[in-house]
């Protein structure tokens, strides 16, 4: 499902090897939703950003910023900023 796919992108298993996604994180751990929406698997599962926003609002592990333009882990996102600096 769409939510599982996006949650996978932010999983430890993926972030440990996904330098691209780490580079897209800002200082608050957020990644632009537009970046996620351009991933091929996300495009296959979802044609519209507003649907992506609705789905991600139901995630237990991810959160959107107040404008719904960026997504990050709900917890422990700070650890990835340290990994980002090392890469």
Secondary structure, DSSP 8 states (H G I E B T S, - for coil): -HHHHHHHHTSHHHHTT-HHHHHH--TTS-EEHHHHHTSHHHHHH-S-HHHHHHHHTT-SSEEE-TTSSEEEESS-THHHHHHHHH-
